[in-house]
Amino acid sequence: MKYLAIALILGLLALRLLRGRWGSRFLGVSGRVVDIVYVAALVIAGVAAVATKYWLLLALVVVLLVLRIIEAVRSRAPRE
């Protein structure tokens, strides 16, 4: 179980790094698709963390979700 949690953590961090323009070009898909996969992976990892009671993984998922929400709010705010 420990190795699964480590793999999920590394996968989430890799997806976080691949969310930019470079990552979408590298993967050959649009940035929107990478963003949707990232959020879906966060939700799945959160459910897995609660089911296995691996609280470190859950804390990481919560931090990454909060960062994603902040990024979404900033991108929608009108710029002057």
Backbone as CSV, one residue per row, in Angstrom:
resi,resn,N_x,N_y,N_z,CA_x,CA_y,CA_z,C_x,C_y,C_z
1,MET,0.826,-1.193,0.000,0.000,0.000,0.000,0.868,1.255,0.000
2,LYS,1.993,1.175,0.657,2.888,2.323,0.716,3.383,2.693,-0.679
3,TYR,3.662,1.695,-1.501,4.164,1.958,-2.848,3.087,2.564,-3.741
4,LEU,1.840,2.164,-3.526,0.737,2.747,-4.283,0.587,4.224,-3.943
5,ALA,0.704,4.572,-2.680,0.602,5.965,-2.256,1.750,6.787,-2.827
6,ILE,2.934,6.238,-2.829,4.078,6.950,-3.404,3.888,7.151,-4.901
7,ALA,3.379,6.135,-5.585,3.113,6.253,-7.020,2.046,7.303,-7.292
8,LEU,1.001,7.352,-6.481,-0.038,8.370,-6.657,0.515,9.775,-6.428
9,ILE,1.342,9.932,-5.415,1.944,11.240,-5.141,2.816,11.677,-6.306
10,LEU,3.664,10.790,-6.799,4.528,11.134,-7.928,3.711,11.415,-9.185
11,GLY,2.653,10.651,-9.398,1.790,10.879,-10.557,1.097,12.227,-10.494
12,LEU,0.604,12.595,-9.318,-0.054,13.898,-9.170,0.926,15.040,-9.390
13,LEU,2.121,14.907,-8.863,3.112,15.964,-9.059,3.543,16.061,-10.522
14,ALA,3.645,14.917,-11.202,3.985,14.936,-12.626,2.875,15.604,-13.436
15,LEU,1.631,15.294,-13.128,0.517,15.940,-13.826,0.495,17.436,-13.551
16,ARG,0.832,17.808,-12.344,0.886,19.244,-11.993,1.921,19.960,-12.852
17,LEU,3.058,19.320,-13.066,4.107,19.926,-13.890,3.737,19.942,-15.375
18,LEU,2.959,18.974,-15.824,2.603,18.876,-17.238,1.385,19.708,-17.620
19,ARG,0.828,20.483,-16.701,-0.370,21.245,-16.992,-0.129,22.486,-17.837
20,GLY,1.075,22.907,-18.040,1.365,24.123,-18.789,1.351,23.905,-20.292
21,ARG,1.716,24.950,-21.020,1.777,24.868,-22.484,2.752,23.802,-22.945
22,TRP,3.903,23.734,-22.271,4.915,22.748,-22.645,4.391,21.336,-22.477
23,GLY,3.713,21.079,-21.386,3.199,19.743,-21.121,2.147,19.307,-22.112
24,SER,1.260,20.223,-22.479,0.232,19.861,-23.454,0.852,19.632,-24.829
25,ARG,1.878,20.393,-25.168,2.572,20.157,-26.432,3.338,18.840,-26.392
26,PHE,3.944,18.543,-25.266,4.695,17.304,-25.094,3.783,16.081,-25.203
27,LEU,2.601,16.173,-24.597,1.659,15.054,-24.618,0.840,15.000,-25.906
28,GLY,0.777,16.105,-26.636,0.039,16.138,-27.890,-1.459,16.312,-27.727
29,VAL,-1.894,16.850,-26.609,-3.308,17.114,-26.373,-3.468,18.565,-25.940
30,SER,-4.712,19.040,-25.908,-4.939,20.421,-25.503,-4.731,20.589,-24.001
31,GLY,-4.508,21.803,-23.611,-4.317,22.100,-22.197,-5.555,21.812,-21.375
32,ARG,-6.710,21.967,-21.993,-7.979,21.687,-21.311,-8.082,20.205,-20.926
33,VAL,-7.655,19.329,-21.834,-7.700,17.887,-21.569,-6.757,17.539,-20.418
34,VAL,-5.578,18.105,-20.424,-4.612,17.843,-19.346,-5.176,18.341,-18.019
35,ASP,-5.847,19.482,-18.035,-6.431,20.030,-16.815,-7.560,19.144,-16.289
36,ILE,-8.396,18.626,-17.177,-9.487,17.740,-16.763,-8.931,16.442,-16.183
37,VAL,-7.916,15.891,-16.820,-7.284,14.663,-16.311,-6.654,14.924,-14.946
38,TYR,-6.066,16.088,-14.765,-5.438,16.458,-13.494,-6.477,16.512,-12.368
39,VAL,-7.595,17.164,-12.618,-8.631,17.267,-11.592,-9.241,15.889,-11.304
40,ALA,-9.450,15.095,-12.340,-9.978,13.742,-12.136,-9.006,12.891,-11.321
41,ALA,-7.722,13.025,-11.598,-6.715,12.279,-10.836,-6.694,12.728,-9.383
42,LEU,-6.897,14.014,-9.137,-6.954,14.502,-7.759,-8.142,13.899,-7.014
43,VAL,-9.284,13.833,-7.668,-10.470,13.275,-7.024,-10.271,11.786,-6.737
44,ILE,-9.749,11.052,-7.710,-9.515,9.618,-7.522,-8.500,9.377,-6.409
45,ALA,-7.435,10.160,-6.390,-6.427,10.007,-5.344,-7.004,10.373,-3.976
46,GLY,-7.880,11.358,-3.932,-8.526,11.723,-2.670,-9.405,10.607,-2.141
47,VAL,-10.179,9.987,-3.029,-11.030,8.866,-2.627,-10.166,7.691,-2.161
48,ALA,-9.092,7.418,-2.877,-8.196,6.322,-2.487,-7.536,6.611,-1.141
49,ALA,-7.189,7.864,-0.906,-6.547,8.226,0.368,-7.509,8.046,1.530
50,VAL,-8.766,8.421,1.341,-9.747,8.251,2.420,-10.028,6.768,2.646
51,ALA,-10.141,6.008,1.558,-10.444,4.582,1.683,-9.324,3.812,2.385
52,THR,-8.077,4.223,2.123,-6.948,3.515,2.726,-6.433,4.185,3.996
53,LYS,-7.032,5.307,4.351,-6.641,6.080,5.532,-5.175,6.501,5.472
54,TYR,-4.753,6.910,4.286,-3.392,7.412,4.109,-3.463,8.938,4.127
55,TRP,-3.273,9.519,5.291,-3.571,10.925,5.512,-2.572,11.859,4.849
56,LEU,-1.343,11.425,4.656,-0.373,12.272,3.969,-0.796,12.505,2.520
57,LEU,-1.260,11.460,1.869,-1.755,11.595,0.503,-2.978,12.489,0.461
58,LEU,-3.869,12.349,1.416,-5.056,13.196,1.466,-4.679,14.660,1.663
59,ALA,-3.698,14.920,2.509,-3.244,16.297,2.718,-2.675,16.878,1.425
60,LEU,-1.895,16.093,0.702,-1.349,16.562,-0.570,-2.462,16.850,-1.568
61,VAL,-3.454,15.982,-1.634,-4.580,16.183,-2.551,-5.329,17.462,-2.200
62,VAL,-5.555,17.703,-0.932,-6.263,18.913,-0.513,-5.463,20.155,-0.890
63,VAL,-4.168,20.141,-0.655,-3.326,21.292,-1.013,-3.364,21.541,-2.523
64,LEU,-3.240,20.483,-3.315,-3.266,20.642,-4.768,-4.632,21.107,-5.266
65,LEU,-5.707,20.643,-4.643,-7.042,21.117,-5.024,-7.228,22.589,-4.685
66,VAL,-6.746,23.012,-3.529,-6.843,24.422,-3.151,-6.051,25.285,-4.136
67,LEU,-4.857,24.837,-4.503,-4.067,25.582,-5.489,-4.793,25.662,-6.830
68,ARG,-5.441,24.587,-7.239,-6.181,24.570,-8.511,-7.365,25.524,-8.458
69,ILE,-8.062,25.573,-7.335,-9.189,26.494,-7.189,-8.710,27.933,-7.234
70,ILE,-7.603,28.228,-6.576,-7.043,29.584,-6.608,-6.658,29.968,-8.029
71,GLU,-6.034,29.044,-8.767,-5.668,29.320,-10.158,-6.904,29.566,-11.020
72,ALA,-7.959,28.812,-10.783,-9.191,28.972,-11.564,-9.842,30.319,-11.284
73,VAL,-9.845,30.735,-10.024,-10.444,32.030,-9.674,-9.623,33.164,-10.267
74,ARG,-8.309,33.060,-10.207,-7.458,34.118,-10.773,-7.593,34.225,-12.285
75,SER,-7.761,33.107,-12.972,-7.849,33.148,-14.425,-9.197,33.717,-14.879
76,ARG,-10.219,33.597,-14.061,-11.557,34.110,-14.429,-11.755,35.552,-14.014
77,ALA,-10.911,36.051,-13.133,-11.056,37.437,-12.681,-10.720,38.389,-13.825
78,PRO,-11.536,39.437,-13.991,-11.243,40.406,-15.069,-9.947,41.159,-14.802
79,ARG,-9.150,41.268,-15.824,-7.862,41.978,-15.679,-8.019,43.409,-16.164
80,GLU,-7.359,44.280,-15.483,-7.464,45.709,-15.821,-6.393,46.130,-16.791
